[in-house]
Amino acid sequence: MNGLYEEIRIALHSIWRRRWLALGVAWGIAILGWLVVSQLPNRYEAKARVFVQISSVLPAAIGVTAADQQNDVDTIRQTLTSAVNLEKVVRGTDLANTVSGTQDIADRVAGLQTSIKVVAQQNNLFEITASASSPKLAKQIVDKLISIFVDQNLSDDRTDTQATLRFLDGQVDQMQTRLADADAKRTQFQTQYLGSLPGTGTLQDRMAAARTQMAQIDSDLAAAQTSLAAINGQMAGAQPTVAGPTGVVGGPARARLAAIEGQLADARAKGYTESHPDVVALKSQLAAARAAANAEPLGAGGGGQPNPMYLSLKSMQADKQAQVAALSARKSQLQGDINAIIAKLNGDPAVASEQGQIERDYQVLKDKYDAMLGQRETIRVRAQAQAQTDAIKFRTIDPPTAPRKPTAPNRPVLLAGVLILAIGGGLAAAYAMAQLKVTFATAGRLEKASGLPVIGSISERVSRADADLRKRKLKLFAGASAALVVAFVGLLGVEMLMRGLAA
């Protein structure tokens, strides 16, 4: 520990003996460093915070969604610092006074790209920051950026919507022409090849529809035939007449005629036309029954009267017979249709293939046309909503203000750093010079270096004149050292004064 203390004392003594060298180096470093610091340009930073409120003017079903509006805000944030917008900033601020050509404008734009920041914060808040060489210019840059933000919000999205609407109008017209041509081709093909065939659609669709109807008719015909057989069995065990008072005129033929007339009146009451299969069948039965009734002699009933149960069964029998006849006729018609379609398929297979292709092309065009009409209507409604309201509401939370002090460089810290560096450089220079010149500050170091014993040491004898001279030199050294500190304090005062004037 004593050795370390001794080395420190020796080092301090070496520096003190060369104190004028240390002071000169310190002054040199300080003057040079303070000169460099004074030449650094000031940078002033202006900030503003804006709020973007996203309001859904229309429901998402017609194309205006909050996600779309958030994308619009993100697009504005990303393009706000584009070269085109920054050129507007250059021309709209005091930077225009420093440019004389396109190259100067490009240089200013490149500088603004590094000095402007747009940061998205929480809750739809955006912070716009710009740095410039003067407080006024920094505020002008932020103001201009906010103005551009508002202009883009009000015009860009509406312009894009109108352009999209015009494009869709043109596409709809083209698609409508193509759809009309496809429809005409489809109609011509059906008229030429399929006009005599029943049904609609392709041959396969018509065949499938006919077979489905045939299966349904077979089921209905089987049920009707079963019901008719049951009614015939009941009629076989029933008597046409029952005992009644004598003198009643009428026989079975007239009873049947009355039953058929009742069924015909009931069918007409239901709204059946004269060409309905049931009405046609009843008319045929009515003619035969009327002829039989006219041929039947009066009193053929043998003194009895018609059996009501038998008459009811007879009516049900006639109804089922008419139903069976109608279903059989419909089945024959469907079988003929199926045979005609099969003949067309077997006779000309290429027709079926061509018709399928035509139908598919027409359906694809029709689906695209319908979808495009829906998109155009959606865009039109959106354009009308944007013309009447603002989907994005903009509000300045913290307007930009001229900064009162520069953000860079931090001259007080730099000046203090130069002072510390100067002092350290002076001490280092004095210590280095002491190391270059071999001297022995103590008898012990001389004894250690020479390897010989040191008998003794002689102290320096200072005269009064030398002592006075040393005192004057010490005062000069103290004054020069104090002047260095005074110079530092003076530079700090000048910096504060300059900041006040700039503000």
QUIFEN-V383635 format. One record per residue. N is the residue number from 1. PHI is phi in radians with two decimals (999 if undefined). Layout:
n-><N | N>
phi-><PHI | PHI>
This chain:
n-><1 | 2 | 3 | 4 | 5 | 6 | 7 | 8 | 9 | 10 | 11 | 12 | 13 | 14 | 15 | 16 | 17 | 18 | 19 | 20 | 21 | 22 | 23 | 24 | 25 | 26 | 27 | 28 | 29 | 30 | 31 | 32 | 33 | 34 | 35 | 36 | 37 | 38 | 39 | 40 | 41 | 42 | 43 | 44 | 45 | 46 | 47 | 48 | 49 | 50 | 51 | 52 | 53 | 54 | 55 | 56 | 57 | 58 | 59 | 60 | 61 | 62 | 63 | 64 | 65 | 66 | 67 | 68 | 69 | 70 | 71 | 72 | 73 | 74 | 75 | 76 | 77 | 78 | 79 | 80 | 81 | 82 | 83 | 84 | 85 | 86 | 87 | 88 | 89 | 90 | 91 | 92 | 93 | 94 | 95 | 96 | 97 | 98 | 99 | 100 | 101 | 102 | 103 | 104 | 105 | 106 | 107 | 108 | 109 | 110 | 111 | 112 | 113 | 114 | 115 | 116 | 117 | 118 | 119 | 120 | 121 | 122 | 123 | 124 | 125 | 126 | 127 | 128 | 129 | 130 | 131 | 132 | 133 | 134 | 135 | 136 | 137 | 138 | 139 | 140 | 141 | 142 | 143 | 144 | 145 | 146 | 147 | 148 | 149 | 150 | 151 | 152 | 153 | 154 | 155 | 156 | 157 | 158 | 159 | 160 | 161 | 162 | 163 | 164 | 165 | 166 | 167 | 168 | 169 | 170 | 171 | 172 | 173 | 174 | 175 | 176 | 177 | 178 | 179 | 180 | 181 | 182 | 183 | 184 | 185 | 186 | 187 | 188 | 189 | 190 | 191 | 192 | 193 | 194 | 195 | 196 | 197 | 198 | 199 | 200 | 201 | 202 | 203 | 204 | 205 | 206 | 207 | 208 | 209 | 210 | 211 | 212 | 213 | 214 | 215 | 216 | 217 | 218 | 219 | 220 | 221 | 222 | 223 | 224 | 225 | 226 | 227 | 228 | 229 | 230 | 231 | 232 | 233 | 234 | 235 | 236 | 237 | 238 | 239 | 240 | 241 | 242 | 243 | 244 | 245 | 246 | 247 | 248 | 249 | 250 | 251 | 252 | 253 | 254 | 255 | 256 | 257 | 258 | 259 | 260 | 261 | 262 | 263 | 264 | 265 | 266 | 267 | 268 | 269 | 270 | 271 | 272 | 273 | 274 | 275 | 276 | 277 | 278 | 279 | 280 | 281 | 282 | 283 | 284 | 285 | 286 | 287 | 288 | 289 | 290 | 291 | 292 | 293 | 294 | 295 | 296 | 297 | 298 | 299 | 300 | 301 | 302 | 303 | 304 | 305 | 306 | 307 | 308 | 309 | 310 | 311 | 312 | 313 | 314 | 315 | 316 | 317 | 318 | 319 | 320 | 321 | 322 | 323 | 324 | 325 | 326 | 327 | 328 | 329 | 330 | 331 | 332 | 333 | 334 | 335 | 336 | 337 | 338 | 339 | 340 | 341 | 342 | 343 | 344 | 345 | 346 | 347 | 348 | 349 | 350 | 351 | 352 | 353 | 354 | 355 | 356 | 357 | 358 | 359 | 360 | 361 | 362 | 363 | 364 | 365 | 366 | 367 | 368 | 369 | 370 | 371 | 372 | 373 | 374 | 375 | 376 | 377 | 378 | 379 | 380 | 381 | 382 | 383 | 384 | 385 | 386 | 387 | 388 | 389 | 390 | 391 | 392 | 393 | 394 | 395 | 396 | 397 | 398 | 399 | 400 | 401 | 402 | 403 | 404 | 405 | 406 | 407 | 408 | 409 | 410 | 411 | 412 | 413 | 414 | 415 | 416 | 417 | 418 | 419 | 420 | 421 | 422 | 423 | 424 | 425 | 426 | 427 | 428 | 429 | 430 | 431 | 432 | 433 | 434 | 435 | 436 | 437 | 438 | 439 | 440 | 441 | 442 | 443 | 444 | 445 | 446 | 447 | 448 | 449 | 450 | 451 | 452 | 453 | 454 | 455 | 456 | 457 | 458 | 459 | 460 | 461 | 462 | 463 | 464 | 465 | 466 | 467 | 468 | 469 | 470 | 471 | 472 | 473 | 474 | 475 | 476 | 477 | 478 | 479 | 480 | 481 | 482 | 483 | 484 | 485 | 486 | 487 | 488 | 489 | 490 | 491 | 492 | 493 | 494 | 495 | 496 | 497 | 498 | 499 | 500 | 501 | 502 | 503>
phi-><999 | -1.14 | -1.13 | -1.11 | -1.08 | -1.16 | -1.15 | -1.12 | -1.08 | -1.13 | -1.11 | -1.14 | -1.13 | -1.14 | -1.18 | -1.15 | -1.16 | -2.00 | -1.13 | -1.20 | -1.11 | -1.08 | -1.16 | -1.11 | -1.10 | -1.08 | -1.09 | -1.09 | -1.12 | -1.12 | -1.10 | -1.14 | -1.14 | -1.16 | -1.15 | -1.14 | -1.10 | -1.16 | -1.47 | -1.21 | -1.28 | -1.31 | -2.18 | -1.86 | -2.10 | -1.95 | -2.25 | -2.61 | -2.06 | -2.16 | -2.03 | -2.01 | -1.68 | -1.65 | -2.10 | -1.42 | -1.21 | -2.18 | -1.15 | -1.15 | -1.12 | -1.91 | 1.76 | -1.92 | -2.01 | -1.11 | -1.12 | -1.07 | -1.20 | -1.13 | -1.10 | -1.07 | -1.13 | -1.09 | -1.12 | -1.10 | -1.10 | -1.32 | -1.66 | -1.11 | -1.73 | -1.25 | -1.09 | -1.13 | -1.19 | -1.19 | -1.16 | -1.10 | -1.12 | -1.05 | -1.32 | -1.76 | -2.24 | -1.17 | -1.09 | -1.12 | -1.32 | -1.84 | -2.04 | -2.32 | -2.87 | -1.15 | -1.17 | -1.11 | -1.11 | -1.10 | -1.14 | -1.16 | -1.10 | -1.08 | -1.18 | -1.19 | -1.08 | -1.62 | -1.76 | -1.98 | -2.30 | -2.11 | -1.98 | -1.46 | -1.85 | -1.30 | 1.03 | 1.09 | -1.70 | -2.15 | -1.91 | -1.85 | -2.16 | -2.43 | -2.02 | -2.61 | -1.41 | -2.48 | -1.07 | -1.09 | -1.16 | -1.07 | -1.14 | -1.07 | -1.11 | -1.15 | -1.02 | -1.18 | -1.10 | -1.12 | -1.07 | -1.13 | -0.99 | -1.14 | -1.08 | -1.17 | -1.11 | -1.46 | -2.03 | -1.11 | -1.14 | -1.18 | -1.11 | -1.10 | -1.12 | -1.11 | -1.13 | -1.11 | -1.13 | -1.11 | -1.11 | -1.13 | -1.04 | -1.12 | -1.17 | -1.13 | -1.09 | -1.12 | -1.16 | -1.13 | -1.13 | -1.13 | -1.17 | -1.13 | -1.12 | -1.15 | -1.17 | -1.11 | -1.11 | -1.13 | -1.14 | -1.10 | -1.13 | -1.13 | -1.16 | -1.35 | -1.95 | -2.09 | -1.11 | -1.57 | -1.66 | -1.36 | 1.51 | -2.32 | 1.56 | -1.28 | -1.08 | -1.14 | -1.12 | -1.15 | -1.12 | -1.10 | -1.13 | -1.15 | -1.21 | -1.11 | -1.14 | -1.12 | -1.11 | -1.15 | -1.20 | -1.04 | -1.15 | -1.16 | -1.17 | -1.11 | -1.14 | -1.16 | -1.14 | -1.11 | -1.12 | -1.15 | -1.13 | -1.14 | -1.17 | -1.06 | -1.14 | -1.20 | -1.19 | -1.14 | -1.76 | -1.96 | -1.56 | -1.11 | -2.24 | -2.25 | -1.10 | -2.71 | -1.12 | -1.21 | 1.50 | -1.34 | -1.63 | 2.33 | -2.25 | -1.11 | -1.10 | -1.23 | -1.12 | -1.13 | -1.06 | -1.14 | -1.16 | -1.17 | -1.10 | -1.14 | -1.13 | -1.16 | -1.13 | -1.18 | -1.13 | -1.18 | -1.13 | -1.34 | 1.73 | -1.18 | -1.44 | -1.20 | -1.63 | -1.13 | -1.00 | -1.15 | -1.16 | -1.08 | -1.13 | -1.13 | -1.11 | -1.12 | -1.17 | -1.14 | -1.13 | -1.16 | -1.16 | -1.15 | -1.14 | -1.16 | -1.18 | -1.19 | -1.40 | -1.35 | -1.21 | -1.13 | 1.39 | -1.20 | -1.33 | 1.17 | 1.50 | -1.65 | -2.26 | -1.02 | -1.43 | -1.02 | -1.12 | -1.12 | -1.11 | -1.14 | -1.13 | -1.10 | -1.14 | -1.13 | -1.10 | -1.13 | -1.11 | -1.17 | -1.10 | -1.13 | -1.14 | -1.11 | -1.15 | -1.14 | -1.13 | -1.14 | -1.11 | -1.13 | -1.14 | -1.11 | -1.11 | -1.10 | -1.12 | -1.15 | -1.09 | -1.09 | -1.11 | -1.16 | -1.15 | -1.08 | -1.10 | -1.17 | -1.16 | -1.30 | -1.36 | -2.50 | -1.10 | -1.14 | -1.12 | -1.10 | -1.14 | -1.14 | -1.14 | -1.07 | -1.14 | -1.12 | -1.15 | -1.16 | -1.07 | -1.13 | -1.19 | -1.10 | -1.10 | -1.16 | -1.10 | -1.12 | -1.13 | -1.11 | -1.13 | -1.20 | -1.10 | -1.10 | -1.13 | -1.12 | -1.16 | -1.09 | -1.15 | -1.13 | -1.11 | -1.13 | -1.10 | -1.13 | -1.15 | -1.21 | -1.24 | -1.83 | -2.41 | -1.78 | -1.19 | -2.11 | -1.68 | -2.02 | -2.56 | -1.47 | -1.47 | -2.08 | -1.17 | -1.23 | -2.26 | -1.21 | -1.15 | -1.53 | -2.50 | -1.24 | -1.50 | -2.73 | -1.42 | -1.50 | -1.11 | -0.96 | -1.17 | -1.13 | -1.10 | -1.13 | -1.11 | -1.12 | -1.07 | -1.10 | -1.10 | -1.11 | -1.08 | -1.10 | -1.15 | -1.10 | -1.08 | -1.15 | -1.13 | -1.14 | -1.15 | -1.14 | -1.11 | -1.13 | -1.28 | -1.31 | -1.69 | -1.41 | -2.33 | -2.14 | -1.33 | -2.34 | -1.13 | -1.10 | -1.15 | -1.13 | -1.11 | -1.20 | -1.31 | -1.52 | 1.39 | -1.94 | -1.26 | -1.74 | -1.27 | -3.08 | -2.32 | -1.94 | -1.31 | -1.30 | -1.85 | -1.85 | -1.39 | -1.09 | -1.14 | -1.14 | -1.13 | -1.09 | -1.11 | -1.12 | -1.13 | -1.12 | -1.13 | -1.13 | -1.15 | -1.09 | -1.12 | -1.11 | -1.16 | -1.15 | -1.16 | -1.13 | -1.09 | -1.11 | -1.20 | -1.08 | -1.08 | -1.10 | -1.11 | -1.12 | -1.13 | -1.08 | -1.12 | -1.10 | -1.12 | -1.11 | -1.13 | -1.15 | -1.14 | -1.09 | -1.17 | -1.18 | -1.23>
